[in-house]
Amino acid sequence: MTPTAATQLAESVLADGFGAHRAALAALFAGARRRGVNPVLVAVAADPTEPEVARLRALGRVVVEYCRLAPEVEVLPDPLPAPTAPVARAMACSAA
């Protein structure tokens, strides 16, 4: 999830409530844990037994830390495959 998407999710949770965005929040919390966001903040934001105001405040802090630690653009693998051995040999011969 990009930082922009995380910010938009937090705004949606504020408007619609936590229950309307369970799957997206689970993805955000998993990404936040992987990136090393404060685990107490993630735990409070993810805990439905916590008061909503505490969860919203924790969610805001989670998103701020997530945005600080995550790149805006997700890095995708290079779409071009590596040249096969015959192609690599041909390239080496033409360069010589």
N, C-alpha and C positions, 0 to 999 in steps of 0.2 A: 504494500500500500504506500503510495506516495504521501509526502507531507500535506500536499493540497487535499488529497482525498481524506486524510485523517482529520484535517481541519473541517472539511465539509461534513464529515460524519459527526463530529462533535456538535456542530450547529444543528444538524438534523435531530440528534438526541435531545438537545435542548428544546427543540420545537415539538418533537413527537414522543419523547420518553425513551427509556432504555429498552423496553419490551419490543418496540417496533423495529429495532436494529440489532437483534441478538447475534445473527450470523456475522455481520460486518464488525461488530464489537469484538467478537471472539477472534476474528482475524487480526484486528488492531492489537488486542492484548497479547496474542501470540507473537506478533512482530515486535511489540514493545519489549517483551521478555527476552527475545533473541538479541535485541540491540542493547540490552542492559539498562533499560529504564528502571527506575526505583521500584523494586518489587512490592513495597508496601502500598505505593500509589496504585499500581496495577491491581493488587488484591482488593483494595477498597473500591475502586471503580467497578470491578467485576463482581462484587458481592451483592446479590439482591437483598440481603438482610440489612445492609447498611442504610442509613437515612438517605433519601434521594439527594438532598443538598450536599452531603458529604461525598456521594458518588459523583455528582456533577463537578464539584471542585477538584476531586482527584482526577477525573477524566480530563479536565482542562490542563492540569499539570502533566498528565501522561502525554497528551498531545504536544505540549510544548517541548518536553524532553525528546519525544519521538521525532519531532521535526528537527531538533538540533542534531540528532544522531543519524538520521536517515537522509540519503540523497533524494533530491527532488525528482530526478529521472531514474527509473529503475534500469539497471544495467542488463542488457539483453545479450545473449551469445552472438558471436559473429555469424551472419547468415551464410557466408561463403565457406564451403568445405575446403579443407587443406588439399593441395594438389596431389594427385596420385603419383606413384613412383615414376611411371613413364612420362607424365607431364613435367614433373620436377626435373628429370634428366634432360628433357627437351629444352626447358627453360635455362638450365645450367649450360648446355651446349651453345645456345644462341647468345648467351651473355659472354662467352669466351672468345 
